[in-house]
Amino acid sequence: QVQLVESGGGLVQSGGSLRLSCAASGSIFSIYTMGWYRQAPGKQRELVAVIISGGDTNYADSVKGRFTISRDNAKNSVYLQMNSLKPEDTAVYYCNLALVGRRIPYWGQGTQVTVSS
């Protein structure tokens, strides 16, 4: 019903920046939240940032002040600007979308972010 496609991942040096994009398509009626999660090897998937329909945002403490989430409702897209990247930010980043009235969220396939020291 809904497909999410991430882009923008890659290899960057410590202190560098990347901008992730996620475009949603399909049977989209009303978006409740869009967000980004990440999962590093041997670790649980964790919330990085989320933006709610009204525009409020939440960030993991580890990225607060460095990452910024935004979205374009007209394009059904969400973005994650990542600055001052650290090696510990290395992970697969997944786009997440929740629709109003739906219990099961949608996930993208993930995009690899690797930060070298």
URRANOR-V817652 format. One record per residue. N is the residue number from 0. OMEGA is omega as a letter, one per 20 degrees, with the letter a starting at -180 (NA if undefined). BURIAL is I if it has 16 or more other ideal C-beta (glycine too) atoms within 10 Angstrom, else O. D_FIRST is the distance of its C-alpha to the first C-alpha in Angstrom with 2 decimals. Layout:
# URRANOR-V817652
N OMEGA BURIAL D_FIRST
N OMEGA BURIAL D_FIRST
This chain:
# URRANOR-V817652
0 a O 0.00
1 r I 3.80
2 r O 6.79
3 a I 10.27
4 r O 13.43
5 r I 16.79
6 r O 20.14
7 r I 23.72
8 r I 24.87
9 a O 28.18
10 a O 31.73
11 r I 33.85
12 r O 37.23
13 a O 37.91
14 a O 38.15
15 a O 35.84
16 r O 32.62
17 r I 29.07
18 r O 26.21
19 r I 22.66
20 r I 19.77
21 r I 16.04
22 r I 13.85
23 r I 10.33
24 r O 8.32
25 a O 5.46
26 a O 5.22
27 a O 7.93
28 a O 10.79
29 a O 13.14
30 r I 13.40
31 r O 15.85
32 r I 16.58
33 a I 16.02
34 r I 18.26
35 r I 19.69
36 r I 20.84
37 r I 23.16
38 r O 24.63
39 r O 28.02
40 r O 29.58
41 a O 30.96
42 r O 29.44
43 r O 26.71
44 a O 23.62
45 r O 24.65
46 r O 23.44
47 a I 24.74
48 r I 23.73
49 r I 21.43
50 a I 21.34
51 a O 20.78
52 r O 19.81
53 r O 23.52
54 r O 24.37
55 a O 25.99
56 r O 25.70
57 a O 26.57
58 r I 27.78
59 a O 29.07
60 a O 32.84
61 a O 33.06
62 a I 31.34
63 a O 32.51
64 r O 34.53
65 a O 33.24
66 r I 29.49
67 r I 27.89
68 r I 24.30
69 r O 23.23
70 r I 20.32
71 a O 19.95
72 a O 17.99
73 a O 18.38
74 a O 16.77
75 a I 14.11
76 r I 16.04
77 a I 18.06
78 r I 21.25
79 r I 23.73
80 a O 27.29
81 r I 29.28
82 r O 33.04
83 a O 35.97
84 a I 34.01
85 r O 35.63
86 r O 35.54
87 r O 34.06
88 a I 30.94
89 a I 30.24
90 r I 26.93
91 a I 23.44
92 a I 21.48
93 r I 17.85
94 a I 15.63
95 r I 14.06
96 r I 12.04
97 r I 12.32
98 r I 11.29
99 r O 14.17
100 r O 14.52
101 a O 12.06
102 a O 13.96
103 r O 11.72
104 r O 11.20
105 a I 9.23
106 r O 11.66
107 a I 12.73
108 r O 15.04
109 r I 18.08
110 a I 20.99
111 r O 24.58
112 r I 27.15
113 a O 30.72
114 a I 33.66
115 a O 37.08
116 NA O 40.26
